[in-house]
């Protein structure tokens, strides 16, 4: 059966299901490009930024502005632009900037969940409408019945149910993938954010006449573990 015939056989609920499928595919492509761009560049960029900040803090601002397409670069830049902040104030600024970026990272999550919940219900509605159509075509006590109308109603019931399940399953797989990437990104933001906090505190102490040198990468790792 051709796609056009399947669409017609599914009945009226195929129209919103088609819209849901198009929206799910478009948003999946958009989110895939978004996460692919982040995962390909972020780790190497952040490691270079932390190394640059450890050696030359003022020079890191220009590099951060070159990578504003990365959420972590925007977070670091917003926190570091708080000039003269104490380590506790810097931590608050870093946490606030991180919280501001989270909605962007889980963007369209509500749309995915809506499609996952509504698509099967639309398929069930199509099933009910198809069965109603089939039963309405059966005339008890009559010499015969309209076989075409009965089979058409059953076809509408089955096709709409299958279409609703397909749309929901595809969207669920995509949503779970993006949810996993979101959780991984949050963990990385916490990891790199804590490293920047340690380096900022060393820099702050040095400017206040305390510590005279920045920590080595091994010292940063030891301080984070402690």
N, CA and C atoms as a LAMMPS dump frame, in Angstrom:
ITEM: TIMESTEP
0
ITEM: NUMBER OF ATOMS
678
ITEM: BOX BOUNDS ff ff ff
-5.0000000000000000e+02 5.0000000000000000e+02
-5.0000000000000000e+02 5.0000000000000000e+02
-5.0000000000000000e+02 5.0000000000000000e+02
ITEM: ATOMS id mol type element x y z
1 1 1 N 0.85 -1.193 0
2 1 2 C 0 0 0
3 1 3 C 0.888 1.246 0
4 2 1 N 0.579 2.161 -0.906
5 2 2 C 1.385 3.365 -1.024
6 2 3 C 1.166 4.262 0.181
7 3 1 N 2.104 5.206 0.367
8 3 2 C 2.014 6.107 1.514
9 3 3 C 0.756 6.957 1.458
10 4 1 N 0.383 7.401 0.257
11 4 2 C -0.827 8.212 0.129
12 4 3 C -2.05 7.397 0.512
13 5 1 N -2.083 6.135 0.095
14 5 2 C -3.197 5.27 0.452
15 5 3 C -3.239 5.003 1.95
16 6 1 N -2.053 4.823 2.554
17 6 2 C -1.994 4.636 4.007
18 6 3 C -2.5 5.876 4.735
19 7 1 N -2.092 7.025 4.226
20 7 2 C -2.526 8.27 4.856
21 7 3 C -4.044 8.413 4.777
22 8 1 N -4.604 8.09 3.63
23 8 2 C -6.057 8.181 3.475
24 8 3 C -6.76 7.14 4.325
25 9 1 N -6.163 5.947 4.421
26 9 2 C -6.789 4.879 5.189
27 9 3 C -6.801 5.179 6.682
28 10 1 N -5.844 5.981 7.137
29 10 2 C -5.757 6.281 8.56
30 10 3 C -6.809 7.231 9.073
31 11 1 N -7.466 7.916 8.196
32 11 2 C -8.53 8.805 8.633
33 11 3 C -8.044 10.19 9.008
34 12 1 N -8.916 10.912 9.709
35 12 2 C -8.667 12.317 9.999
36 12 3 C -7.501 12.516 10.959
37 13 1 N -7.22 11.55 11.836
38 13 2 C -6.142 11.731 12.821
39 13 3 C -4.765 11.694 12.17
40 14 1 N -4.681 11.278 10.916
41 14 2 C -3.384 11.237 10.245
42 14 3 C -2.837 12.632 9.992
43 15 1 N -3.703 13.623 9.924
44 15 2 C -3.245 14.996 9.692
45 15 3 C -2.41 15.502 10.873
46 16 1 N -2.922 15.478 12.129
47 16 2 C -2.065 15.905 13.239
48 16 3 C -0.862 14.993 13.447
49 17 1 N -1.014 13.695 13.163
50 17 2 C 0.138 12.802 13.29
51 17 3 C 1.227 13.151 12.276
52 18 1 N 0.828 13.552 11.08
53 18 2 C 1.806 13.988 10.082
54 18 3 C 2.52 15.248 10.552
55 19 1 N 1.77 16.187 11.113
56 19 2 C 2.382 17.409 11.634
57 19 3 C 3.339 17.082 12.771
58 20 1 N 2.96 16.174 13.654
59 20 2 C 3.836 15.771 14.752
60 20 3 C 5.118 15.121 14.233
61 21 1 N 4.979 14.28 13.218
62 21 2 C 6.166 13.609 12.684
63 21 3 C 7.117 14.598 12.029
64 22 1 N 6.576 15.552 11.285
65 22 2 C 7.424 16.572 10.67
66 22 3 C 8.127 17.403 11.732
67 23 1 N 7.392 17.798 12.783
68 23 2 C 7.993 18.583 13.868
69 23 3 C 9.074 17.781 14.579
70 24 1 N 8.816 16.504 14.833
71 24 2 C 9.802 15.671 15.53
72 24 3 C 11.075 15.514 14.707
73 25 1 N 10.929 15.304 13.397
74 25 2 C 12.106 15.16 12.538
75 25 3 C 12.901 16.463 12.485
76 26 1 N 12.203 17.585 12.317
77 26 2 C 12.887 18.878 12.232
78 26 3 C 13.634 19.192 13.529
79 27 1 N 12.99 18.97 14.665
80 27 2 C 13.63 19.265 15.941
81 27 3 C 14.768 18.294 16.224
82 28 1 N 14.627 17.058 15.784
83 28 2 C 15.716 16.088 15.955
84 28 3 C 16.945 16.503 15.16
85 29 1 N 16.739 16.964 13.941
86 29 2 C 17.864 17.435 13.124
87 29 3 C 18.523 18.65 13.772
88 30 1 N 17.708 19.589 14.247
89 30 2 C 18.253 20.801 14.873
90 30 3 C 19.059 20.466 16.126
91 31 1 N 18.512 19.611 16.984
92 31 2 C 19.215 19.231 18.209
93 31 3 C 20.46 18.403 17.913
94 32 1 N 20.409 17.574 16.881
95 32 2 C 21.579 16.77 16.519
96 32 3 C 22.732 17.664 16.074
97 33 1 N 22.436 18.662 15.26
98 33 2 C 23.465 19.608 14.83
99 33 3 C 24.012 20.38 16.022
100 34 1 N 23.134 20.794 16.924
101 34 2 C 23.533 21.539 18.111
102 34 3 C 24.502 20.731 18.968
103 35 1 N 24.156 19.494 19.28
104 35 2 C 24.999 18.679 20.144
105 35 3 C 26.268 18.218 19.43
106 36 1 N 26.184 17.967 18.148
107 36 2 C 27.377 17.563 17.406
108 36 3 C 28.41 18.681 17.404
109 37 1 N 27.96 19.912 17.213
110 37 2 C 28.88 21.047 17.216
111 37 3 C 29.528 21.225 18.583
112 38 1 N 28.77 21.052 19.635
113 38 2 C 29.314 21.207 20.988
114 38 3 C 30.319 20.105 21.3
115 39 1 N 29.946 18.855 21.032
116 39 2 C 30.799 17.734 21.407
117 39 3 C 32.081 17.675 20.589
118 40 1 N 32.057 18.209 19.386
119 40 2 C 33.262 18.185 18.559
120 40 3 C 34.293 19.223 18.994
121 41 1 N 33.865 20.324 19.592
122 41 2 C 34.787 21.427 19.875
123 41 3 C 35.021 21.676 21.364
124 42 1 N 34.051 21.348 22.184
125 42 2 C 34.064 21.84 23.553
126 42 3 C 35.275 21.396 24.364
127 43 1 N 35.575 20.104 24.368
128 43 2 C 36.612 19.592 25.261
129 43 3 C 37.97 20.217 24.961
130 44 1 N 38.365 20.251 23.7
131 44 2 C 39.667 20.817 23.358
132 44 3 C 39.706 22.32 23.631
133 45 1 N 38.591 23.017 23.338
134 45 2 C 38.549 24.459 23.572
135 45 3 C 38.664 24.774 25.054
136 46 1 N 37.935 24.057 25.893
137 46 2 C 37.935 24.34 27.329
138 46 3 C 39.284 24.028 27.955
139 47 1 N 39.893 22.94 27.537
140 47 2 C 41.218 22.627 28.076
141 47 3 C 42.221 23.726 27.723
142 48 1 N 42.146 24.229 26.504
143 48 2 C 43.026 25.324 26.121
144 48 3 C 42.73 26.595 26.897
145 49 1 N 41.464 26.873 27.154
146 49 2 C 41.084 28.064 27.918
147 49 3 C 41.591 27.988 29.349
148 50 1 N 41.448 26.828 29.975
149 50 2 C 41.915 26.682 31.355
150 50 3 C 43.439 26.813 31.431
151 51 1 N 44.144 26.246 30.453
152 51 2 C 45.599 26.368 30.427
153 51 3 C 46.016 27.818 30.216
154 52 1 N 45.316 28.518 29.335
155 52 2 C 45.619 29.924 29.092
156 52 3 C 45.323 30.769 30.336
157 53 1 N 44.227 30.481 31.008
158 53 2 C 43.865 31.255 32.191
159 53 3 C 44.863 31.022 33.326
160 54 1 N 45.381 29.821 33.421
161 54 2 C 46.364 29.531 34.476
162 54 3 C 47.643 30.331 34.266
163 55 1 N 48.023 30.533 33.008
164 55 2 C 49.27 31.238 32.72
165 55 3 C 49.073 32.741 32.537
166 56 1 N 47.977 33.127 31.881
167 56 2 C 47.767 34.541 31.557
168 56 3 C 46.271 34.85 31.601
169 57 1 N 45.716 35.144 32.794
170 57 2 C 44.263 35.347 32.927
171 57 3 C 43.682 36.408 32
172 58 1 N 44.29 37.584 31.83
173 58 2 C 43.653 38.595 30.964
174 58 3 C 43.522 38.163 29.51
175 59 1 N 44.409 37.29 29.042
176 59 2 C 44.389 36.901 27.636
177 59 3 C 43.237 35.963 27.306
178 60 1 N 42.579 35.413 28.322
179 60 2 C 41.545 34.424 28.067
180 60 3 C 40.245 35.07 27.567
181 61 1 N 40.053 36.367 27.805
182 61 2 C 38.799 37.011 27.426
183 61 3 C 38.605 37.025 25.911
184 62 1 N 39.664 37.342 25.176
185 62 2 C 39.551 37.372 23.715
186 62 3 C 39.244 35.985 23.163
187 63 1 N 39.844 34.971 23.747
188 63 2 C 39.602 33.604 23.277
189 63 3 C 38.182 33.151 23.606
190 64 1 N 37.679 33.563 24.76
191 64 2 C 36.308 33.22 25.122
192 64 3 C 35.312 33.845 24.146
193 65 1 N 35.569 35.101 23.757
194 65 2 C 34.652 35.781 22.833
195 65 3 C 34.673 35.15 21.442
196 66 1 N 35.729 34.431 21.11
197 66 2 C 35.796 33.75 19.821
198 66 3 C 34.981 32.459 19.806
199 67 1 N 34.584 31.972 20.983
200 67 2 C 33.858 30.707 21.074
201 67 3 C 32.525 30.887 21.803
202 68 1 N 31.856 31.996 21.53
203 68 2 C 30.583 32.253 22.196
204 68 3 C 29.468 31.311 21.733
205 69 1 N 29.709 30.543 20.678
206 69 2 C 28.708 29.559 20.267
207 69 3 C 28.672 28.367 21.208
208 70 1 N 29.677 28.239 22.079
209 70 2 C 29.699 27.165 23.065
210 70 3 C 29.103 27.658 24.384
211 71 1 N 28.173 26.939 24.97
212 71 2 C 27.572 27.379 26.234
213 71 3 C 28.591 27.588 27.346
214 72 1 N 29.584 26.722 27.427
215 72 2 C 30.542 26.843 28.517
216 72 3 C 31.4 28.095 28.358
217 73 1 N 31.657 28.527 27.131
218 73 2 C 32.415 29.758 26.919
219 73 3 C 31.601 30.969 27.372
220 74 1 N 30.312 30.966 27.112
221 74 2 C 29.452 32.061 27.582
222 74 3 C 29.374 32.08 29.103
223 75 1 N 29.336 30.904 29.71
224 75 2 C 29.292 30.816 31.174
225 75 3 C 30.573 31.38 31.773
226 76 1 N 31.714 30.936 31.268
227 76 2 C 33.002 31.406 31.787
228 76 3 C 33.145 32.915 31.612
229 77 1 N 32.758 33.41 30.442
230 77 2 C 32.929 34.832 30.166
231 77 3 C 32.056 35.671 31.092
232 78 1 N 30.823 35.267 31.3
233 78 2 C 29.931 36.034 32.173
234 78 3 C 30.443 36.067 33.605
235 79 1 N 31.003 34.963 34.074
236 79 2 C 31.524 34.928 35.445
237 79 3 C 32.821 35.729 35.571
238 80 1 N 33.709 35.6 34.591
239 80 2 C 34.998 36.282 34.672
240 80 3 C 34.874 37.789 34.481
241 81 1 N 33.813 38.233 33.828
242 81 2 C 33.629 39.674 33.647
243 81 3 C 33.206 40.371 34.927
244 82 1 N 32.93 39.612 35.979
245 82 2 C 32.626 40.199 37.283
246 82 3 C 33.95 40.596 37.93
247 83 1 N 34.407 41.784 37.624
248 83 2 C 35.749 42.229 38.005
249 83 3 C 35.866 42.413 39.515
250 84 1 N 36.973 41.897 40.073
251 84 2 C 37.262 42.08 41.487
252 84 3 C 36.404 41.271 42.429
253 85 1 N 35.701 40.277 41.949
254 85 2 C 34.839 39.469 42.812
255 85 3 C 35.673 38.535 43.676
256 86 1 N 35.166 38.285 44.873
257 86 2 C 35.809 37.309 45.75
258 86 3 C 35.512 35.91 45.223
259 87 1 N 36.253 34.897 45.696
260 87 2 C 35.978 33.528 45.228
261 87 3 C 34.536 33.086 45.448
262 88 1 N 33.942 33.47 46.578
263 88 2 C 32.547 33.086 46.829
264 88 3 C 31.607 33.815 45.868
265 89 1 N 31.878 35.079 45.588
266 89 2 C 31.066 35.814 44.621
267 89 3 C 31.242 35.248 43.215
268 90 1 N 32.467 34.859 42.892
269 90 2 C 32.721 34.262 41.584
270 90 3 C 31.96 32.942 41.437
271 91 1 N 31.909 32.151 42.518
272 91 2 C 31.178 30.891 42.472
273 91 3 C 29.69 31.136 42.216
274 92 1 N 29.14 32.146 42.882
275 92 2 C 27.731 32.473 42.67
276 92 3 C 27.483 32.927 41.236
277 93 1 N 28.393 33.749 40.704
278 93 2 C 28.241 34.21 39.321
279 93 3 C 28.333 33.041 38.346
280 94 1 N 29.231 32.102 38.62
281 94 2 C 29.388 30.938 37.749
282 94 3 C 28.148 30.051 37.801
283 95 1 N 27.615 29.852 38.983
284 95 2 C 26.402 29.045 39.124
285 95 3 C 25.212 29.72 38.452
286 96 1 N 25.113 31.052 38.607
287 96 2 C 24.017 31.765 37.967
288 96 3 C 24.098 31.702 36.454
289 97 1 N 25.304 31.854 35.906
290 97 2 C 25.466 31.765 34.452
291 97 3 C 25.157 30.362 33.951
292 98 1 N 25.52 29.352 34.737
293 98 2 C 25.223 27.971 34.354
294 98 3 C 23.723 27.722 34.319
295 99 1 N 23.032 28.196 35.339
296 99 2 C 21.583 28.018 35.384
297 99 3 C 20.896 28.729 34.213
298 100 1 N 21.447 29.854 33.803
299 100 2 C 20.858 30.583 32.679
300 100 3 C 21.021 29.834 31.361
301 101 1 N 22.044 28.986 31.257
302 101 2 C 22.287 28.242 30.019
303 101 3 C 21.516 26.933 29.958
304 102 1 N 21.054 26.432 31.088
305 102 2 C 20.39 25.126 31.096
306 102 3 C 19.145 25.069 30.202
307 103 1 N 18.286 26.109 30.19
308 103 2 C 17.128 26.032 29.281
309 103 3 C 17.511 25.868 27.819
310 104 1 N 18.64 26.444 27.404
311 104 2 C 19.085 26.28 26.027
312 104 3 C 19.51 24.839 25.762
313 105 1 N 20.131 24.209 26.764
314 105 2 C 20.602 22.841 26.588
315 105 3 C 19.446 21.846 26.498
316 106 1 N 18.367 22.088 27.205
317 106 2 C 17.215 21.188 27.126
318 106 3 C 16.068 21.82 26.334
319 107 1 N 16.432 22.599 25.37
320 107 2 C 15.44 23.252 24.513
321 107 3 C 14.615 22.224 23.75
322 108 1 N 13.343 22.498 23.575
323 108 2 C 12.388 21.65 22.876
324 108 3 C 12.069 20.359 23.616
325 109 1 N 12.552 20.224 24.85
326 109 2 C 12.242 19.018 25.612
327 109 3 C 10.749 18.875 25.852
328 110 1 N 10.075 19.991 26.119
329 110 2 C 8.631 19.943 26.335
330 110 3 C 7.893 19.524 25.069
331 111 1 N 8.375 19.981 23.924
332 111 2 C 7.733 19.608 22.658
333 111 3 C 7.869 18.107 22.418
334 112 1 N 9.066 17.564 22.675
335 112 2 C 9.269 16.126 22.519
336 112 3 C 8.329 15.34 23.433
337 113 1 N 8.239 15.755 24.692
338 113 2 C 7.378 15.04 25.63
339 113 3 C 5.909 15.128 25.227
340 114 1 N 5.511 16.271 24.685
341 114 2 C 4.123 16.423 24.235
342 114 3 C 3.817 15.47 23.083
343 115 1 N 4.726 15.379 22.124
344 115 2 C 4.51 14.472 20.988
345 115 3 C 4.473 13.024 21.466
346 116 1 N 5.37 12.665 22.393
347 116 2 C 5.403 11.302 22.915
348 116 3 C 4.089 10.934 23.597
349 117 1 N 3.5 11.89 24.314
350 117 2 C 2.269 11.615 25.047
351 117 3 C 1.032 11.651 24.164
352 118 1 N 0.989 12.574 23.202
353 118 2 C -0.234 12.797 22.434
354 118 3 C -0.339 11.868 21.228
355 119 1 N 0.787 11.512 20.604
356 119 2 C 0.73 10.696 19.39
357 119 3 C 0.016 9.356 19.612
358 120 1 N 0.328 8.595 20.661
359 120 2 C -0.431 7.348 20.874
360 120 3 C -1.915 7.59 21.135
361 121 1 N -2.231 8.693 21.809
362 121 2 C -3.636 9.002 22.068
363 121 3 C -4.382 9.307 20.767
364 122 1 N -3.703 10 19.859
365 122 2 C -4.322 10.243 18.554
366 122 3 C -4.522 8.934 17.797
367 123 1 N -3.541 8.036 17.898
368 123 2 C -3.709 6.729 17.272
369 123 3 C -4.881 5.962 17.87
370 124 1 N -5.022 6.044 19.201
371 124 2 C -6.16 5.395 19.85
372 124 3 C -7.484 6.03 19.419
373 125 1 N -7.484 7.353 19.278
374 125 2 C -8.686 8.024 18.791
375 125 3 C -9.038 7.553 17.389
376 126 1 N -8.027 7.404 16.535
377 126 2 C -8.283 6.88 15.194
378 126 3 C -8.832 5.468 15.232
379 127 1 N -8.338 4.666 16.185
380 127 2 C -8.865 3.312 16.338
381 127 3 C -10.346 3.331 16.68
382 128 1 N -10.693 4.183 17.638
383 128 2 C -12.099 4.271 18.051
384 128 3 C -12.976 4.752 16.904
385 129 1 N -12.522 5.773 16.185
386 129 2 C -13.308 6.291 15.063
387 129 3 C -13.471 5.246 13.966
388 130 1 N -12.408 4.481 13.715
389 130 2 C -12.493 3.43 12.701
390 130 3 C -13.454 2.328 13.096
391 131 1 N -13.436 1.918 14.371
392 131 2 C -14.353 0.885 14.827
393 131 3 C -15.803 1.376 14.798
394 132 1 N -15.995 2.642 15.159
395 132 2 C -17.345 3.207 15.087
396 132 3 C -17.854 3.168 13.657
397 133 1 N -16.979 3.496 12.733
398 133 2 C -17.362 3.477 11.316
399 133 3 C -17.692 2.062 10.866
400 134 1 N -16.91 1.09 11.336
401 134 2 C -17.164 -0.3 10.948
402 134 3 C -18.49 -0.795 11.499
403 135 1 N -18.726 -0.557 12.781
404 135 2 C -19.968 -1.024 13.392
405 135 3 C -21.187 -0.314 12.807
406 136 1 N -21.009 0.938 12.431
407 136 2 C -22.126 1.661 11.83
408 136 3 C -22.504 1.103 10.468
409 137 1 N -21.553 0.421 9.827
410 137 2 C -21.826 -0.144 8.505
411 137 3 C -22.511 -1.498 8.58
412 138 1 N -22.533 -2.082 9.774
413 138 2 C -23.173 -3.385 9.935
414 138 3 C -24.642 -3.187 10.271
415 139 1 N -25.5 -3.742 9.499
416 139 2 C -26.943 -3.62 9.699
417 139 3 C -27.506 -4.995 10.039
418 140 1 N -27.761 -5.201 11.308
419 140 2 C -28.273 -6.487 11.766
420 140 3 C -29.681 -6.704 11.217
421 141 1 N -29.957 -7.891 10.773
422 141 2 C -31.275 -8.239 10.251
423 141 3 C -31.469 -7.876 8.803
424 142 1 N -30.53 -7.174 8.206
425 142 2 C -30.644 -6.798 6.801
426 142 3 C -30.149 -7.932 5.924
427 143 1 N -30.485 -7.854 4.668
428 143 2 C -30.09 -8.914 3.742
429 143 3 C -28.589 -8.973 3.559
430 144 1 N -27.896 -7.878 3.715
431 144 2 C -26.455 -7.855 3.537
432 144 3 C -25.847 -6.663 4.241
433 145 1 N -24.579 -6.491 4.086
434 145 2 C -23.916 -5.353 4.694
435 145 3 C -22.869 -4.828 3.734
436 146 1 N -22.478 -3.589 3.995
437 146 2 C -21.497 -2.928 3.134
438 146 3 C -20.102 -3.39 3.549
439 147 1 N -19.575 -4.393 2.842
440 147 2 C -18.27 -4.95 3.204
441 147 3 C -17.153 -3.919 3.038
442 148 1 N -17.277 -3.086 2.04
443 148 2 C -16.239 -2.077 1.805
444 148 3 C -16.155 -1.1 2.964
445 149 1 N -17.295 -0.673 3.467
446 149 2 C -17.298 0.266 4.593
447 149 3 C -16.745 -0.38 5.849
448 150 1 N -17.065 -1.663 6.065
449 150 2 C -16.566 -2.363 7.259
450 150 3 C -15.058 -2.503 7.206
451 151 1 N -14.538 -2.974 6.088
452 151 2 C -13.084 -3.143 5.978
453 151 3 C -12.369 -1.794 5.999
454 152 1 N -13.015 -0.749 5.455
455 152 2 C -12.406 0.581 5.499
456 152 3 C -12.297 1.098 6.913
457 153 1 N -13.315 0.841 7.72
458 153 2 C -13.255 1.264 9.116
459 153 3 C -12.187 0.524 9.895
460 154 1 N -12.061 -0.783 9.648
461 154 2 C -11.009 -1.562 10.319
462 154 3 C -9.629 -1.09 9.884
463 155 1 N -9.476 -0.806 8.595
464 155 2 C -8.202 -0.291 8.093
465 155 3 C -7.852 1.034 8.753
466 156 1 N -8.838 1.912 8.899
467 156 2 C -8.604 3.187 9.566
468 156 3 C -8.157 2.981 10.995
469 157 1 N -8.772 2.017 11.693
470 157 2 C -8.418 1.752 13.08
471 157 3 C -6.981 1.258 13.205
472 158 1 N -6.578 0.332 12.335
473 158 2 C -5.239 -0.253 12.43
474 158 3 C -4.148 0.722 11.989
475 159 1 N -4.374 1.411 10.893
476 159 2 C -3.359 2.325 10.349
477 159 3 C -3.108 3.479 11.31
478 160 1 N -4.154 4.066 11.854
479 160 2 C -3.97 5.2 12.77
480 160 3 C -3.24 4.782 14.033
481 161 1 N -3.556 3.592 14.55
482 161 2 C -2.85 3.102 15.738
483 161 3 C -1.37 2.911 15.445
484 162 1 N -1.066 2.26 14.325
485 162 2 C 0.338 2.034 13.969
486 162 3 C 1.076 3.352 13.757
487 163 1 N 0.437 4.308 13.101
488 163 2 C 1.078 5.598 12.839
489 163 3 C 1.373 6.331 14.149
490 164 1 N 0.42 6.319 15.063
491 164 2 C 0.64 6.974 16.354
492 164 3 C 1.782 6.351 17.123
493 165 1 N 1.879 5.024 17.102
494 165 2 C 2.966 4.337 17.812
495 165 3 C 4.32 4.621 17.173
496 166 1 N 4.368 4.65 15.836
497 166 2 C 5.633 4.925 15.145
498 166 3 C 6.149 6.315 15.483
499 167 1 N 5.254 7.305 15.427
500 167 2 C 5.66 8.678 15.748
501 167 3 C 6.136 8.774 17.19
502 168 1 N 5.424 8.15 18.121
503 168 2 C 5.792 8.217 19.535
504 168 3 C 7.12 7.513 19.8
505 169 1 N 7.334 6.357 19.189
506 169 2 C 8.577 5.599 19.416
507 169 3 C 9.786 6.368 18.883
508 170 1 N 9.67 6.884 17.674
509 170 2 C 10.784 7.667 17.104
510 170 3 C 11.111 8.878 17.977
511 171 1 N 10.08 9.591 18.399
512 171 2 C 10.306 10.78 19.228
513 171 3 C 10.885 10.415 20.576
514 172 1 N 10.445 9.299 21.141
515 172 2 C 10.975 8.857 22.44
516 172 3 C 12.454 8.522 22.348
517 173 1 N 12.855 7.841 21.289
518 173 2 C 14.273 7.514 21.11
519 173 3 C 15.12 8.779 20.996
520 174 1 N 14.641 9.738 20.205
521 174 2 C 15.378 10.992 20.044
522 174 3 C 15.438 11.76 21.359
523 175 1 N 14.317 11.824 22.08
524 175 2 C 14.286 12.56 23.343
525 175 3 C 15.211 11.94 24.373
526 176 1 N 15.262 10.614 24.446
527 176 2 C 16.157 9.953 25.395
528 176 3 C 17.622 10.188 25.038
529 177 1 N 17.923 10.214 23.758
530 177 2 C 19.292 10.509 23.326
531 177 3 C 19.702 11.909 23.757
532 178 1 N 18.844 12.881 23.519
533 178 2 C 19.173 14.259 23.876
534 178 3 C 19.179 14.456 25.384
535 179 1 N 18.37 13.705 26.112
536 179 2 C 18.387 13.793 27.569
537 179 3 C 19.726 13.283 28.121
538 180 1 N 20.228 12.211 27.514
539 180 2 C 21.539 11.705 27.931
540 180 3 C 22.652 12.697 27.637
541 181 1 N 22.608 13.331 26.468
542 181 2 C 23.608 14.346 26.145
543 181 3 C 23.513 15.542 27.08
544 182 1 N 22.29 15.895 27.47
545 182 2 C 22.105 17.004 28.409
546 182 3 C 22.73 16.683 29.764
547 183 1 N 22.482 15.485 30.283
548 183 2 C 23.048 15.107 31.582
549 183 3 C 24.573 15.077 31.522
550 184 1 N 25.098 14.593 30.418
551 184 2 C 26.553 14.57 30.262
552 184 3 C 27.122 15.982 30.221
553 185 1 N 26.403 16.874 29.532
554 185 2 C 26.861 18.26 29.445
555 185 3 C 26.842 18.939 30.807
556 186 1 N 25.811 18.696 31.601
557 186 2 C 25.74 19.282 32.941
558 186 3 C 26.905 18.8 33.796
559 187 1 N 27.235 17.511 33.69
560 187 2 C 28.371 16.98 34.444
561 187 3 C 29.683 17.645 34.012
562 188 1 N 29.852 17.872 32.712
563 188 2 C 31.061 18.533 32.228
564 188 3 C 31.117 19.989 32.678
565 189 1 N 29.976 20.667 32.696
566 189 2 C 29.942 22.048 33.18
567 189 3 C 30.37 22.122 34.64
568 190 1 N 29.931 21.169 35.433
569 190 2 C 30.335 21.143 36.836
570 190 3 C 31.824 20.857 36.979
571 191 1 N 32.319 19.928 36.168
572 191 2 C 33.739 19.575 36.243
573 191 3 C 34.633 20.755 35.85
574 192 1 N 34.366 21.337 34.681
575 192 2 C 35.207 22.441 34.222
576 192 3 C 34.971 23.7 35.056
577 193 1 N 33.749 23.88 35.539
578 193 2 C 33.473 25.025 36.395
579 193 3 C 34.246 24.967 37.689
580 194 1 N 34.362 23.767 38.278
581 194 2 C 35.134 23.641 39.511
582 194 3 C 36.62 23.897 39.273
583 195 1 N 37.123 23.478 38.119
584 195 2 C 38.522 23.764 37.794
585 195 3 C 38.754 25.268 37.656
586 196 1 N 37.813 25.962 37.014
587 196 2 C 37.956 27.409 36.867
588 196 3 C 37.859 28.1 38.229
589 197 1 N 37.022 27.614 39.105
590 197 2 C 36.918 28.196 40.448
591 197 3 C 38.244 28.102 41.19
592 198 1 N 38.892 26.951 41.086
593 198 2 C 40.18 26.769 41.761
594 198 3 C 41.228 27.718 41.199
595 199 1 N 41.289 27.825 39.877
596 199 2 C 42.258 28.73 39.257
597 199 3 C 41.95 30.182 39.604
598 200 1 N 40.683 30.531 39.639
599 200 2 C 40.312 31.901 39.99
600 200 3 C 40.716 32.214 41.429
601 201 1 N 40.517 31.255 42.327
602 201 2 C 40.883 31.495 43.728
603 201 3 C 42.385 31.698 43.868
604 202 1 N 43.179 30.896 43.143
605 202 2 C 44.633 31.09 43.174
606 202 3 C 45.014 32.462 42.613
607 203 1 N 44.366 32.858 41.525
608 203 2 C 44.631 34.167 40.951
609 203 3 C 44.222 35.282 41.924
610 204 1 N 43.104 35.098 42.574
611 204 2 C 42.626 36.108 43.522
612 204 3 C 43.598 36.242 44.693
613 205 1 N 44.089 35.14 45.204
614 205 2 C 45.05 35.187 46.307
615 205 3 C 46.358 35.831 45.869
616 206 1 N 46.765 35.561 44.626
617 206 2 C 48.005 36.15 44.138
618 206 3 C 47.884 37.665 44.033
619 207 1 N 46.735 38.148 43.561
620 207 2 C 46.542 39.591 43.44
621 207 3 C 46.384 40.269 44.795
622 208 1 N 45.971 39.493 45.801
623 208 2 C 45.827 40.04 47.145
624 208 3 C 47.111 39.929 47.956
625 209 1 N 48.163 39.406 47.338
626 209 2 C 49.451 39.309 48.029
627 209 3 C 49.648 38.009 48.758
628 210 1 N 48.833 37.007 48.414
629 210 2 C 48.954 35.721 49.087
630 210 3 C 49.801 34.776 48.275
631 211 1 N 49.147 33.815 47.622
632 211 2 C 49.869 32.844 46.81
633 211 3 C 50.589 33.564 45.671
634 212 1 N 51.78 33.085 45.388
635 212 2 C 52.605 33.764 44.389
636 212 3 C 52.574 33.098 43.027
637 213 1 N 52.021 31.906 42.945
638 213 2 C 52.053 31.198 41.676
639 213 3 C 50.749 30.448 41.48
640 214 1 N 50.452 30.193 40.247
641 214 2 C 49.253 29.458 39.926
642 214 3 C 49.529 27.962 40.092
643 215 1 N 48.499 27.172 40.364
644 215 2 C 48.707 25.741 40.568
645 215 3 C 48.983 25.032 39.259
646 216 1 N 49.647 23.912 39.369
647 216 2 C 49.854 23.071 38.207
648 216 3 C 48.595 22.25 37.969
649 217 1 N 48.46 21.628 36.799
650 217 2 C 47.294 20.787 36.556
651 217 3 C 47.137 19.677 37.583
652 218 1 N 48.269 19.107 38.047
653 218 2 C 48.187 18.063 39.071
654 218 3 C 47.642 18.625 40.377
655 219 1 N 48.056 19.841 40.731
656 219 2 C 47.544 20.464 41.956
657 219 3 C 46.07 20.769 41.844
658 220 1 N 45.609 21.161 40.644
659 220 2 C 44.19 21.422 40.448
660 220 3 C 43.387 20.14 40.639
661 221 1 N 43.888 19.041 40.084
662 221 2 C 43.179 17.771 40.223
663 221 3 C 43.161 17.33 41.677
664 222 1 N 44.288 17.512 42.394
665 222 2 C 44.339 17.124 43.807
666 222 3 C 43.394 17.975 44.644
667 223 1 N 43.321 19.294 44.348
668 223 2 C 42.431 20.173 45.1
669 223 3 C 40.972 19.816 44.847
670 224 1 N 40.642 19.444 43.634
671 224 2 C 39.259 19.064 43.341
672 224 3 C 38.883 17.787 44.064
673 225 1 N 39.823 16.839 44.172
674 225 2 C 39.554 15.591 44.881
675 225 3 C 39.434 15.816 46.37
676 226 1 N 40.175 16.793 46.877
677 226 2 C 40.11 17.106 48.298
678 226 3 C 38.884 17.869 48.663
